[in-house]
Amino acid sequence: MKKLRKMSEREAIELFVASRWKENGGSPTCPHKGCGADRIYRMTVNRKLKDGFKEVLIFKCAACRRQFSPTSGTPLGHHKMEVRDYLYAIAHFVNGVKGRAALEAARTMDAQAKSMFVQHHKLREALTTLVRTHLLTGEVEIDGAGFGGKRRKANEVKRRRHSKTVPKDRNTVIVMRERGGETRAFVVPREVDAYATLFANISRTAVVFADEGSGWTDLDASHTVRRINHSKVGFVTEHANTNQAESFFSRMRRAAIGIHHRLAGDHLTTYAVEMAWRETHSREPNGTQFTLLLDALSHCGQSPNWTNYWDYPGRTA
């Protein structure tokens, strides 16, 4: 982060360009559909702002004659902040052990909270592209935990409702943690709905460790499963434990209680992916985490869910 503070805007742009087109040695190629030419001109133009003019780096393709910026076609396209500020926001995001709150980032970056809210969700969306598809092998721990759906109690006891039904926005996060390897997480309505995803991600030669939950029963037919009954024998026996899976949920619950205060609804999946990514790379240097996230952000394409998020109908100036 110290290097980013001292970095100029042009140096920040060059760092982003080097990450985005690293497959071409850092030299830009045309991002427009059907082109992809690598003969690119660099131009500096003056862009008019409210308080004057600003020099902006623009690329022009010699083949299709169209222009594009270093961030065109990425989640940072049409950005208003400086690229250096976005890179600093990425570094600030990865340095959070249990996540970062948008309000905290807004105070750190001297930006609006809603801007950092969207920026953080774009980063989580980019992290979903880093989820690998190879089968988990060796020893794999699985577990599930419910998030969301809590109702705040009314002040008066007579007004409190004690419903036995599960609230609509409560879902179950399932974690698969390969010992000494990768952590993956996904969201299902209930544990019993997780079998198809577990079967598609865990090798049949792997030894699976699970608790006494009935949702893991179907795995007995396809995998070697070792169970531990927490209510009878505790959390560790000579043959089985799910402590690493439990540690993932410890991190996620602390994020829910102390950082975000509520993990639920449509965004629960990206929060789970973020926490799994943090767990996988927890012992790697912050610089490595920054590079991985920057690489994902520069290659994931324009955000389908968060582009122009605040430009909703009926918005007032």
N, C-alpha and C positions, 0 to 999 in steps of 0.2 A: 504493500500500500504506500510505502514511503516513495518508491520509484514512480508510482502513478501520480502522486502529488506534485512531483517535480517535472512531470512529462508535459510537453507542450501539446496543443491540439493537433498539430500536424504529425507529431510522433505517435499520438494515440491513434490517429487514422491509419498511419502506416502499419501499426501493430495489428489493427483490425483487418486491414487488407492482407497482410501476411498470413493471418489465421484463416481468412475466408478462402483464399486461393492458394493454400499451402500445397495442394496437389500439383499446381503449376509453378512451383517455386516462388510463390508470392506475387506472380505477375497476373493481373486481372484478365479474365475472359468474359465475353459478353453474356450476361445472364438472361437475355431475352429469349423467349421460346423459339426454337428452330434455328438459332444462330450459333452461339458458342464460339465465335471467332476469338483468336488471341491477339489480333493486331489492334491494340487499344491506344488511343491518344489521351494524354493527360492535359486538362485545362483548369485554370483558376479563374473563376468568375466572381463578380461582386453581387451578392444577394442583398436586396433591400430589406431592411428591418425597420421596426418602429422607431428605433433610436439611432439609425444610421445605416451603414453598409457593412457587410462581412464577407471576407474572402472565403470561397467554398471550392473544394476540389471536386471536379466533375470528370468522368471518363466518357469518351466517345468511341464507338465501335467503327472501325474502318470498313467493315463489310456491310452492316445493315444501316449505318449512319445514325443510329439512335444513341442517345445519351443515357447515362446512369451514374448514380453516386456510389461511393463505397458501401453504403448500407442498403441500397435498393434490393428488394426481394428478400430482406431479412426482417426479423422482428423489430429492428431499429429503423426501418424505413420511415421516411417523413418525420424524422426525429426533430425535436425542438431544443433539447439540451445538447451540450457539446458531447462528442464521442468520448472525450476524456472523462467526463462525469459519469457516463454509462459504464465505462471500464472500472471506475472507482466504485460504482454501485455493485458491480459484479464481485469485486474483491471484498466489499463489505458484506455481501450476501453469503459468500462461502466461508467467511470467518466466524459466522454464527454456529456454535456447536449444536444448538437445538433449533436453529432457524432464526430468521430475522423478522421483526414486525415492520410493517409498512410505515407506521408512525415514527418509529425509531430511525428508519432510513431517511424519512423525509426531513427530520431534524438534522441528521448528519449531513445530508446533501443540500440543505437549504432549498428544498423543493416542496411541491404540494403533496399531500398524503395520497391523493388519488393517483397521481403520477407514479409514485413508488409502488402503490398497490398493483397497478397494471404491469409495471416493470417486473416485479417479483413473480407475478403469475406467468409472464412471458419466459422468465428463467426456469420456472418449474415445468412449463410446457416444453422447453428445450431439453430438459433433463429426461423427459420421456423418450427422446430419440436415442439416448445412451443405453437404454435397457437392452441387454443382449438376448439372443434367441437360442443359444446353445443350451443343452441339457445340463442341469446341475448334477454333479456326481459326488462320490465319496459319502460323507455323512451330512445329511441335510435335516435341519430342524424346522418344523412347521408349527404355527400357532395362529390363533385368531383372537381379535378383540373388537368390541363394539365402540363406535364413535358417533357422536351427534345424538339428537333426539331428546335431550334433557329439557324438561320444562321447569321454569323458575317458579318456585312456590309463591302463592299469594301471601300478602301480609297477614290477613286474617285466616285463622284455621278453618272457619266455616266456609271460606271461599275456595279452599284447596280441593283439587280433584285428584283422585287416585285411580287413574286409568290403568287397566291391566294390558291394554293393547300396546304394541310397539309403535312409537311415533313414526311418521312416514319418512323423515329424513335421517333415521338411524340405520347405519349399515355396518358391515363387518369388514375389517381390514385383515387380510391374510398375509402372513409373512413366510417366506421360504429363505432360510439362511444356511448357506453352504459353509461348513466349518473350514475356516482358513481361506474362504473364497468370497463369492458374491452374495449380496442380499437383494431379494426381490419382493415387492409387495403389490397387491392388487385388492380391489374392493368387490365384495359380493353382498347380496342381501343377508345371507346366513352362511354359517360354516358348511352346511350340507351342500351348498351350491358351488363349492370350491373344487370339487374333484376333477372336473374337466381341465381346468387350468393347471392344477397340480400335476396331473398326468402328462400334460403337454410340456412341462418345464423340468420335471425331475426324471432322471434316467432310471430305468427299471433295475439297474445294477446298484443303485444307491441304497444306503441304509437310512430310513426315515425315522426320525424321533418325533413323537407327538405325545400330547397329554391324553387324558381319559375321555375327551370329548367325542360324542357320537358322530360328529361330522367327518371323522377320519376313517370310519369303518370300511368304506369302499376301497381304500388304499391297500387293505390286507390282501386283496385278490391280485394285485399287480406289483406290489413292492414288499420288501422286507421292512416291517414296521415294528419299532420297539416303543412301548408305551410306558408312561409313568403317571401314576395316580397321585395328583398333588394333595388331595384331601386325605389320603391314607398314609402315604409314605413320605410326603414332603416334596422337595424340588430336585433332589439329587439321589440317585442310587448307583450301585456299582455298574449297572448295565444301561442306564438311560437318564437323560436330563434334557431340558429345553431352555437352558439358561440364556443361551445366545439369542434365541427368539424372544424371550422375555425381556432381554436388555434392549431390544429394538423398540418394544412397546413402552418401556420405561422412558426412552428418549422421546417417543411420539406423544406420550401423555404429558410429559413436562412441557413440550411445545404447545400442546393444547391448553394447558392450565396457565403457563407463565408467559407465553409469547403471543399466540393467536387467539386464545380464549374460546375458540369454537372451531372445530374441524368437522364439517358435515356437508351434506348436499352434493352438488355437482362437482365441486372442487376437491372433494376428499381424495380422489384418486391421485391427483397431482401432488397433494401434500404427502401422501403415502410414498409416492415415487421419490420425492425429495428426501424424505427421511431415510429411505432405503439407500439412496445414493450417498448420503452423508455417512451412513453406517459402513458401507462398502469402502469408502475412501477416508475413513476417520483417522487412519494412521499415516496418511500421505501428507507431504508438505502443503501449505496453503497455496504456494505458487503452482504446484501441480494441479490442485483443484481448480484454481483460477483458469489455467490453460485448458483444462478439460471442458469447463463450462463455456468459456469463450469460443472454443472450437464448436461445441454443440450449438451455441446461439448463432454463429455465423454460417452454419450449414443447414439449419432446420427449416429455412424458408419463412415466408411471411406468416405471422400468427393467424390461424383461422378464427380464433375465439376472442382475441384481445386487440385486434387492429381496429382503430376508431371506436374503442369501447365506450367512451363517454359521449360520442356523437349520436345520442339516441333521439328519436322523434319527440318533439315538444320541449326540447332543452332550451332554456332561456340563457341569454348572454350574461 
